[in-house]
């Protein structure tokens, strides 16, 4: 199983970014796929997830601003991030569990700063 995250970068407050997580070795539509983030000096936290049934969940801090989705044909999961704030600055990771093992992508850095 491999998860390849991309799409991070530097953006001004109020801006948008879309992160991608391309999966191989699993089928995203039958797995729960999640996005986590880890800010400097803080613990990794769950940001959003999408279940095999398409049910989405979000951290309170990103509700109404972030949207998690998937493209089954591309076997890719996305995190659309709007109205970004400086406190969204973190390394973002995609994650899934397969056969009772966690698999993490390599992380992509999002920096929100003017």
C-alpha positions in Angstrom: 0.0 0.0 0.0 1.3 3.4 -0.9 -0.2 6.8 -0.4 1.2 9.8 -2.2 0.2 13.2 -0.9 0.7 16.4 -2.8 -0.7 19.9 -3.3 0.8 21.7 -0.3 2.4 25.1 -0.5 2.4 28.7 0.7 -0.9 30.5 0.7 -2.2 33.8 2.1 -4.9 33.8 4.8 -8.3 33.5 3.2 -6.8 31.5 0.3 -7.5 28.0 -0.9 -5.5 24.8 -1.6 -6.5 21.4 -2.7 -4.5 18.4 -1.5 -4.4 15.1 -3.3 -3.7 11.6 -2.0 -3.1 9.1 -4.8 -3.4 5.5 -3.5 -1.9 2.3 -4.8 -2.4 -1.2 -3.4 -5.8 -0.4 -2.1 -9.1 0.8 -3.5 -10.1 4.1 -1.9 -13.8 3.6 -2.5 -13.9 0.6 -0.2 -11.7 2.0 2.5 -12.0 4.8 5.0 -9.6 7.5 3.9 -8.5 10.2 6.3 -6.5 13.4 6.4 -4.5 14.3 9.5 -2.3 17.3 10.2 0.6 18.0 12.5 1.6 21.6 13.4 5.0 22.4 14.9 5.1 21.4 18.5 1.6 19.8 18.4 0.2 16.3 18.2 -1.1 14.9 15.0 -4.8 15.4 14.7 -7.6 14.2 12.5 -8.8 16.8 10.0 -11.3 14.9 7.9 -12.3 11.4 6.7 -14.5 9.8 4.2 -15.9 6.3 4.7 -16.5 3.6 2.1 -20.1 4.6 2.2 -19.2 8.2 1.4 -19.9 9.5 4.9 -17.7 12.5 5.7 -16.5 13.7 9.1 -14.6 16.8 10.0 -12.8 18.3 12.9 -14.7 21.2 14.4 -11.9 23.6 13.5 -12.3 23.0 9.8 -16.1 22.4 9.4 -17.6 24.6 6.7 -14.1 25.4 5.3 -12.7 22.0 4.3 -14.2 19.3 2.1 -13.0 15.8 1.7 -13.9 13.9 -1.5 -12.6 11.0 -3.7 -12.4 10.2 -7.3 -12.9 6.5 -7.7 -11.6 6.4 -11.3 -8.3 8.0 -10.2 -8.2 6.1 -6.9 -7.4 9.5 -5.3 -8.7 11.3 -2.3 -8.8 15.1 -2.1 -9.0 17.7 0.6 -10.3 21.1 -0.6 -9.3 23.7 1.9 -10.9 27.2 1.7 -10.8 30.3 3.9 -7.4 29.1 5.2 -6.1 30.5 8.4 -2.6 30.8 9.9 -3.6 28.1 12.4 -4.1 25.7 9.5 -0.3 25.7 9.0 0.9 22.1 9.3 2.1 19.0 7.5 -0.9 17.2 6.2 -0.9 13.4 5.9 -3.4 11.0 4.3 -4.0 7.7 6.1 -5.9 4.5 5.7 -6.1 1.2 7.5 -5.7 -2.0 5.6 -5.8 -5.5 7.1 -5.6 -3.9 10.5 -2.5 -1.9 9.7 -2.2 1.9 9.4 -0.7 3.3 6.3 0.5 6.9 6.0 1.4 9.1 3.1 4.6 11.1 3.3 3.0 14.4 4.2 2.7 17.7 2.4 3.4 21.0 4.0 0.8 23.7 4.1 1.9 27.2 5.2 -0.7 29.9 5.6 1.0 33.3 6.0 0.9 36.8 4.6 
